[in-house]
Amino acid sequence: MGTQSVLCPVCQGVLPASGKEAYTPLRGRLIVTNGYCSGGCAERRAEAAEQTQQMTRPQPVVQPEAAPVPRQAAVAGGRPAGPALRVVR
């Protein structure tokens, strides 16, 4: 019996045995050192891999559109350049 056949490939915990004859001194030592596999490791591994991929996947950079910059009138002699405004009262 190789240790790889009794260990979970994900968590390295000892998998449940098929019968009482499978509980050998070697399996007992592995249970003491590694503990039992709690199950569901493949699903947890897939979820962790998906989360890792989402974190490492480059996110598209969305740059906000630049707001139009109002044109400032050139000031000549304290007055804005351009047509003069007429005040009507």
C-alpha positions in Angstrom: 0.0 0.0 0.0 1.6 3.3 -1.1 0.9 6.4 0.9 -0.3 8.2 -2.2 -3.3 5.9 -2.5 -4.6 6.8 1.0 -3.9 10.5 0.9 -6.1 13.2 -0.5 -4.3 14.9 -3.4 -5.6 18.3 -2.3 -5.2 18.5 1.5 -2.9 15.5 2.1 -5.3 14.1 4.7 -6.0 10.4 5.0 -9.0 9.3 3.0 -11.6 7.0 4.6 -10.8 3.3 4.3 -13.0 0.8 2.4 -13.0 -1.7 5.3 -11.4 -2.5 8.6 -8.6 -4.5 7.0 -7.3 -1.3 5.4 -6.5 0.2 8.8 -2.8 -0.7 9.1 -0.1 0.6 11.3 1.1 2.8 8.4 -2.3 4.2 7.9 -2.6 4.9 11.6 0.7 6.8 11.6 -0.6 8.9 8.6 -3.8 9.6 10.4 -1.8 10.9 13.4 0.5 13.0 11.4 -1.8 14.2 8.6 -5.3 13.9 10.0 -8.3 12.8 8.0 -9.5 14.4 4.8 -12.7 16.3 5.6 -14.0 15.9 2.1 -15.0 18.5 -0.5 -11.4 19.3 -1.2 -11.8 19.3 -5.0 -14.6 21.8 -4.8 -12.7 24.1 -2.4 -9.6 23.8 -4.7 -11.7 24.8 -7.7 -13.2 27.8 -5.9 -9.7 28.9 -4.7 -8.3 28.6 -8.2 -11.2 30.6 -9.6 -10.7 33.3 -7.0 -6.9 33.4 -7.7 -7.6 33.7 -11.4 -9.9 36.6 -10.8 -7.3 38.4 -8.6 -4.5 37.8 -11.1 -6.5 38.5 -14.3 -5.7 42.0 -15.5 -8.7 44.3 -15.2 -9.4 46.6 -18.0 -8.5 50.2 -17.1 -11.5 52.4 -17.6 -10.4 56.0 -17.9 -13.1 58.6 -17.3 -13.9 60.8 -20.2 -12.2 64.2 -19.8 -14.7 67.0 -19.2 -14.4 69.8 -21.8 -12.2 72.5 -20.5 -13.8 75.9 -20.9 -11.8 78.3 -23.0 -10.7 81.3 -21.1 -10.8 84.5 -22.8 -7.6 86.3 -23.2 -7.4 89.4 -21.0 -6.1 92.6 -22.5 -6.1 95.7 -20.4 -8.4 94.1 -17.8 -11.1 93.3 -20.3 -11.7 90.0 -22.0 -10.8 89.9 -25.6 -13.7 89.4 -28.1 -16.8 91.3 -28.9 -17.9 93.9 -26.3 -21.1 93.2 -24.4 -23.7 95.8 -24.3 -25.7 96.3 -21.1 -29.4 97.0 -21.7 -31.5 98.5 -18.9 
